[in-house]
Amino acid sequence: MDLRPRAHPTYLAFVVHRVSGLLLALFLPLHFWALGSAISGEARLDGFLRWTENPLVKAAETGLVVLLAAHLAGGLRVMALEFLGWRKRQKDMVAISAGLALLVGLLFLLNVV
């Protein structure tokens, strides 16, 4: 079995795009639960907001922003492939999209955004 194509950076970009989409979909029930607590009453929402001050939750929130940025960058890369066709600089597109995703996460972590 030839695994060389799987070592290509575009395959890694494909995997990151799919995995980030899956993890974002798994996050949605928690997001809806948080929104439901806002509807249920002020005390319940305040309790939830206090819980979000936990450093572990803050780290997970930063990870979520990186997942969103990675999924967006991967989606834009796929759209570029659809509309522009295959380019010789695919590795550069992968590197740029990964860098942008990490930059967005770092900016969020530093509370710049």
BATINU-836066 format. One record per residue (C-alpha): residue number from 1; x, y, z. Coordinates in steps of 0.1 Angstrom, whole numbers, plus 5000, padded with zeros to 4 digits. Layout:
BEGIN
+------+------+------+------+
! resi !   xx !   yy !   zz !
+------+------+------+------+
!  NUM !    X !    Y !    Z !
...
+------+------+------+------+
end
This chain:
BEGIN
+------+------+------+------+
! resi !   xx !   yy !   zz !
+------+------+------+------+
!    1 ! 5000 ! 5000 ! 5000 !
!    2 ! 5015 ! 5033 ! 4989 !
!    3 ! 5010 ! 5059 ! 5017 !
!    4 ! 5030 ! 5087 ! 5000 !
!    5 ! 5000 ! 5107 ! 4990 !
!    6 ! 4989 ! 5108 ! 5027 !
!    7 ! 5022 ! 5125 ! 5036 !
!    8 ! 5014 ! 5154 ! 5013 !
!    9 ! 5005 ! 5187 ! 5032 !
!   10 ! 4972 ! 5189 ! 5013 !
!   11 ! 4961 ! 5156 ! 5027 !
!   12 ! 4968 ! 5170 ! 5062 !
!   13 ! 4948 ! 5200 ! 5053 !
!   14 ! 4919 ! 5178 ! 5042 !
!   15 ! 4921 ! 5159 ! 5075 !
!   16 ! 4922 ! 5190 ! 5096 !
!   17 ! 4892 ! 5205 ! 5077 !
!   18 ! 4871 ! 5173 ! 5083 !
!   19 ! 4881 ! 5168 ! 5119 !
!   20 ! 4876 ! 5205 ! 5128 !
!   21 ! 4841 ! 5203 ! 5112 !
!   22 ! 4833 ! 5171 ! 5132 !
!   23 ! 4845 ! 5187 ! 5165 !
!   24 ! 4825 ! 5219 ! 5158 !
!   25 ! 4794 ! 5198 ! 5152 !
!   26 ! 4800 ! 5180 ! 5185 !
!   27 ! 4803 ! 5214 ! 5202 !
!   28 ! 4769 ! 5225 ! 5191 !
!   29 ! 4748 ! 5207 ! 5218 !
!   30 ! 4769 ! 5225 ! 5245 !
!   31 ! 4763 ! 5258 ! 5227 !
!   32 ! 4726 ! 5252 ! 5226 !
!   33 ! 4726 ! 5242 ! 5263 !
!   34 ! 4743 ! 5275 ! 5271 !
!   35 ! 4717 ! 5294 ! 5251 !
!   36 ! 4689 ! 5275 ! 5268 !
!   37 ! 4703 ! 5285 ! 5302 !
!   38 ! 4701 ! 5321 ! 5291 !
!   39 ! 4664 ! 5316 ! 5283 !
!   40 ! 4657 ! 5297 ! 5316 !
!   41 ! 4666 ! 5326 ! 5339 !
!   42 ! 4691 ! 5351 ! 5351 !
!   43 ! 4704 ! 5330 ! 5380 !
!   44 ! 4711 ! 5300 ! 5358 !
!   45 ! 4728 ! 5321 ! 5332 !
!   46 ! 4750 ! 5337 ! 5359 !
!   47 ! 4760 ! 5303 ! 5371 !
!   48 ! 4770 ! 5293 ! 5336 !
!   49 ! 4789 ! 5325 ! 5331 !
!   50 ! 4808 ! 5319 ! 5364 !
!   51 ! 4817 ! 5284 ! 5352 !
!   52 ! 4831 ! 5299 ! 5320 !
!   53 ! 4857 ! 5318 ! 5340 !
!   54 ! 4875 ! 5285 ! 5347 !
!   55 ! 4910 ! 5285 ! 5331 !
!   56 ! 4903 ! 5251 ! 5315 !
!   57 ! 4871 ! 5265 ! 5299 !
!   58 ! 4891 ! 5295 ! 5287 !
!   59 ! 4916 ! 5272 ! 5271 !
!   60 ! 4888 ! 5251 ! 5254 !
!   61 ! 4873 ! 5284 ! 5242 !
!   62 ! 4906 ! 5293 ! 5226 !
!   63 ! 4908 ! 5259 ! 5210 !
!   64 ! 4873 ! 5264 ! 5197 !
!   65 ! 4883 ! 5296 ! 5180 !
!   66 ! 4913 ! 5279 ! 5164 !
!   67 ! 4890 ! 5251 ! 5152 !
!   68 ! 4866 ! 5277 ! 5137 !
!   69 ! 4895 ! 5295 ! 5120 !
!   70 ! 4910 ! 5262 ! 5107 !
!   71 ! 4877 ! 5251 ! 5094 !
!   72 ! 4871 ! 5285 ! 5077 !
!   73 ! 4906 ! 5285 ! 5062 !
!   74 ! 4902 ! 5249 ! 5050 !
!   75 ! 4869 ! 5257 ! 5034 !
!   76 ! 4883 ! 5287 ! 5016 !
!   77 ! 4911 ! 5265 ! 5003 !
!   78 ! 4885 ! 5240 ! 4990 !
!   79 ! 4866 ! 5268 ! 4974 !
!   80 ! 4898 ! 5281 ! 4958 !
!   81 ! 4904 ! 5245 ! 4944 !
!   82 ! 4868 ! 5244 ! 4930 !
!   83 ! 4869 ! 5278 ! 4914 !
!   84 ! 4906 ! 5283 ! 4905 !
!   85 ! 4917 ! 5247 ! 4899 !
!   86 ! 4948 ! 5230 ! 4911 !
!   87 ! 4978 ! 5252 ! 4914 !
!   88 ! 5015 ! 5245 ! 4919 !
!   89 ! 5014 ! 5264 ! 4952 !
!   90 ! 4990 ! 5242 ! 4971 !
!   91 ! 5016 ! 5237 ! 4998 !
!   92 ! 5018 ! 5274 ! 5002 !
!   93 ! 4980 ! 5277 ! 5005 !
!   94 ! 4980 ! 5250 ! 5032 !
!   95 ! 5008 ! 5268 ! 5051 !
!   96 ! 4990 ! 5302 ! 5049 !
!   97 ! 4957 ! 5288 ! 5060 !
!   98 ! 4973 ! 5270 ! 5090 !
!   99 ! 4992 ! 5301 ! 5099 !
!  100 ! 4961 ! 5323 ! 5097 !
!  101 ! 4941 ! 5298 ! 5119 !
!  102 ! 4968 ! 5298 ! 5146 !
!  103 ! 4971 ! 5336 ! 5144 !
!  104 ! 4934 ! 5340 ! 5150 !
!  105 ! 4936 ! 5317 ! 5180 !
!  106 ! 4966 ! 5335 ! 5194 !
!  107 ! 4949 ! 5369 ! 5190 !
!  108 ! 4918 ! 5355 ! 5207 !
!  109 ! 4939 ! 5341 ! 5235 !
!  110 ! 4955 ! 5376 ! 5240 !
!  111 ! 4921 ! 5392 ! 5239 !
!  112 ! 4930 ! 5413 ! 5209 !
!  113 ! 4900 ! 5404 ! 5188 !
+------+------+------+------+
end
